[in-house]
Amino acid sequence: MKYYSLNNNSAKISFQEAVIKGIAPDKGLYFPEKITPLSKSFFKNLHNLDKNEIAFELIKQFVGNEIPENELKSIIADTLDFDFPLVEIEKNVHSLELFHGPTMAFKDVGARFMARCLSHFNKDNENEVTVLVATSGDTGGAVASGFLGVKGVNVVILYPSGKVSNVQEKQLTTLDENIKALEVDGTFDDCQNMVKTAFLDKDITDKIQLTSANSINVARWLPQMFYFAFAIKELNKKSVKTVFSIPSGNFGNICAGMMAQKLGLPIFKFIASTNANAVVPLYLETGNYSPIKSIQTISNAMDVGDPSNFIRIRNIYNNDFNKLKKNLESYSFTDYETRNAMYDIYINSHYIADPHGAVGYLGLKKFMMKNKQIQGIFLETAHPVKFLEVVEPVIKKSIKYPQQIMDVINKPKKAKFIKVYEELKHFLIN
Ligand SMILES: *Cc1c(COP(=O)(O)O)cnc(C)c1O
């Protein structure tokens, strides 16, 4: 499969090159040249297939013959080595729990898949690759865990000091080996800017092969298609229209859902649920896309003021605003509403949602108010324990640490504190 840059000023490249490069030389995001829908019978037969078979069918054309079939199957089996339960918390309202992986957020799937692909491509290569990534919280842990011990790959993670939760910080600073954490005196945007500057710095790129591991990378983004099919497989009522509400920040997850729909997965509509960073809801309302400086909220993994993947979404709909609008609704919610939702869900359904899942729930309920004959799924993108500081005071109950968290919480933090870009540069070059 060939990939082209959405800025249209770079050469087409293979899946392998797209995974290794991350972003095109013209700074565009890579997009597959062709999307071929799967057969109707595949989707009809979904409930008879296991998750590895489903995943293989969905991703196969995007990898092409660049990874042998058996190897791809084993990468998938390894990546998806945990559960994806669909829990009905109210009539026709389902939570798709994407937090049963090693770092308890949905980003595990993409990070694990990408790490295994890179490892495959790099196995005969003498040159090391350095994954450089900025995180607002969950990406860092998922990437650290996904790439731990992968031969030929070094990982450098930048995170904003004091702005990630305690659990998140432990997950990305306690692993060692090929994983290094840099604690940046600044915001997520500052981290992101340092990373972008490094990618364009010839002093660095002449010396080391850098790649990104956020949802810009096709190997992190595309495997997220799987969840949507896993959820549809579990639904009993096949005749009722299905909508997904996706708590969105960089819009990688929802964009992957739209790819799955393009392949033929029966999805009636998408709801992009956001926090106060309401760029996309405003766009759908006004037709003007105006990025903002990100606003800090309690659903911090979605504090994004200029969602990178939105350009991919526009492309899926051939840049046709009306076509997009027919398939996508988007609503924004305040922290106050989010806390209330967490409380209501706990009281009414005895279910503990994290702040991101609660935003997804709110979006789904808002849509269902005016659309009766549907069944809805919101993505529960992180385990509530990752956001204890927010969740516990709302539900007034303490949450037990699951095993994955116990494993890291008492390990000593190792991070290098940096203030300016020159320190990052020095670190990478030496
Ligand atoms: C990253 C993240 C999101 C946002 O996902 P995008 O693909 O960036 O839209 C939502 N919830 C949680 C818990 C996350 O970690």
The ligand as an SDF file (V2000), in Angstrom:
LIG
                    3D

 15 15  0  0  0  0  0  0  0  0999 V2000
   -5.7430   10.4000   23.9050 C   0  0  0  0  0  0  0  0  0  0  0  0
   -6.9910   10.2930   24.6620 C   0  0  0  0  0  0  0  0  0  0  0  0
   -8.2250   10.7760   24.1600 C   0  0  0  0  0  0  0  0  0  0  0  0
   -8.3140   11.5150   22.8550 C   0  0  0  0  0  0  0  0  0  0  0  0
   -8.1120   10.6880   21.7390 O   0  0  0  0  0  0  0  0  0  0  0  0
   -7.8130   11.3210   20.3130 P   0  0  0  0  0  0  0  0  0  0  0  0
   -7.5470   10.1760   19.4220 O   0  0  0  0  0  0  0  0  0  0  0  0
   -6.5960   12.1920   20.4860 O   0  0  0  0  0  0  0  0  0  0  0  0
   -9.0060   12.1250   19.9250 O   0  0  0  0  0  0  0  0  0  0  0  0
   -9.3640   10.5840   24.9070 C   0  0  0  0  0  0  0  0  0  0  0  0
   -9.3220    9.9730   26.1020 N   0  0  0  0  0  0  0  0  0  0  0  0
   -8.1740    9.5080   26.6280 C   0  0  0  0  0  0  0  0  0  0  0  0
   -8.2000    8.8610   27.9670 C   0  0  0  0  0  0  0  0  0  0  0  0
   -6.9650    9.6380   25.9310 C   0  0  0  0  0  0  0  0  0  0  0  0
   -5.8390    9.1700   26.4650 O   0  0  0  0  0  0  0  0  0  0  0  0
  1  2  1  0
  2  3  1  0
  2 14  2  0
  3  4  1  0
  3 10  2  0
  4  5  1  0
  5  6  1  0
  6  7  2  0
  6  8  1  0
  6  9  1  0
 10 11  1  0
 11 12  2  0
 12 13  1  0
 12 14  1  0
 14 15  1  0
M  END
$$$$
